[in-house]
Amino acid sequence: MADVVVAPTGAGPAETGLSQAKKLLELAGSAAAALSIVASALSYFGALSAQTEALFFGLDARIYGYSTQDLITRSVAPMLGPLALAFLGVLLVIWANDALGDHRGAPSRLLSVRWQAGALAGGIVLMATGAAWQLRYGARHSYWSPPMLIVGALLTGTARGMLTLRRTAGGRGRTARAARRRPVTPMQALDPGTKLVLAFVVLFAVFGFTAKHAQATAWDRARAIASNVELQPEVTVFTEQPLALTGDGVACFEIRDSRFTRRYLGLRQLFHGNGYYVLMPAGLDAANIVTYVIPEDDTLRVQYDATRTASGSTPARVTSPPGVIC
């Protein structure tokens, strides 16, 4: 009688180790891709914020020379509000999806078929209106477009899922049998294609809302700086050659017996870095923005007058005395 050899069914140690290593590599790759996408989004929002603030002061954002890390840091504050709203929205969606789910072997009877069909049509109309609004106004769209897209996507997904639950509750297919065995929610009843489209609409709307919020936050921050220019560092500029630094509150004095020939008072610093000084007159009016971009070199010296603003009081404006030539 021949011997019967039974092949081992279990995987060997080497095969198990390779499978675990493959899973770890796939997990690391997925995490790296997700982090790369998040970093790119944060960098974009930071660049948008810097560009909006520079535009308010009539500057080119490239003059700041921000690195990717600087842009990501600038985007943290504008992201806090949208993240909080997104967190609350996700909790609300999870609760509503569970409340409208099929937990007793029959679809939810909270809404009739007519109301569910109406909600489906209303969601599609809202998404179409939000998309048209976005195409019409582009980057200047208001806050109305993202909410219309998000609400429309949620209405469409919920209504379509409830209709699917109602349609398959009495059927004989695999979906109907699965619905009887375990709870099924409207979102679970959606097909993968619908989920993908609705997820793209929601992500696009959240991205647009955050971009608009970053622009509005940067614009408000720039307006606050222009309205409270006395809070910016006060500087005195010494130059070898006369500069066209004029404005309300700016005074120019001639210097003798020194390599510096001019001294300018009444200036506030907006930015220093990347080889430039960006200055503003102390009497800056938010309705009439004036900025001076001065290259940082050996022909000038910038002195910070911290003692003039240490008390927090607004210093008196300096005016050039008559007869002084600068």
Phi, psi and omega in degrees: 000128183286145177284141178260122180258122180262122181288140179294136180267337181280151178281144179287170180300321182294318181293321178296318179297320179294321179296317179295319178296321178296318179296319179296319178296319178295320178295317179295320178295319178295318179295318179295320178295319179295317179296323178296319179294317180296316180297321178296319179295315179297320178297321179295315180296322177294319178295322178295320178295314179296320180294320180294317179295318178295322179297324179299322181266010178070032184245166172264127184300338180293342180292336179289327180065036182293140173276174178299321178296320177297318180295320178296320179296319179294335183275351184295312182298313177297338183277343186297315180297307177301325179294319178297316177296320179296321179296314178296321178297320179295318178298318179295318179296318179297317180295313181295321180297321179288322181293327181270004183284171181263097183253000185227025178081004178218147181295159181300135180257016180297329181231142178284172179298323180296317179292322179295318177295322177296319177296322177297314179295319179297322177296318179295320179296318179297316179297319179295320179294317178297320178294319178295321178298317179296316180293329182287317187255345177061229183291345181265016183294153180275189179284357184286324185297309180300314178300322179297319179294316183292310180298320178297318179294318180293318177297316181297314181295317181294313181296318180294321178294319178294322176296322177295318177299316181294322183288325184267356184296323182258008182279181181245005183281178181296324180297319179294317179296320178295324179295328179284330184280326186218159178297140178231130179260164179303322181291327177290333181281349181286148176282158184301324180297316179295319178300318181296315181295314181294322178296320178296319179297316181295315180297320178298318180293318178296320178298314179295320179297316181294321178297315178297320179294321178296319177296313182296320179295317179294320179296317178294322179295318178294320178296322178295322177296315181293328181280341180231055184295339181292346178277348178280155180299133178270137184229156171243131184251125175253128183229154176279329180237152179299141177241155180276063178257094180232153180160170182294120180095352181269133179235143180239132180233142178277141180244136178245158178057043178204154177291339173271130184254346183225146175230124182250127178246168176077034180243146177239143182267126175268321183203145173219123179159169179057027177084016182222151165251130173248113186243159178226151174290148182297332179264036183297136175254132183298338179272352181219084187280131176230126177229150179239128177253114184242123176295143179275112179211187185280354182274000178215162176222135180249123181249129179270125182259073184291331183293340182282341182241006181295327181283347180087354180277155179278120180291154179292146180289141181259135177239149181290131177291154181295143176093350179279128180254123179231000000 
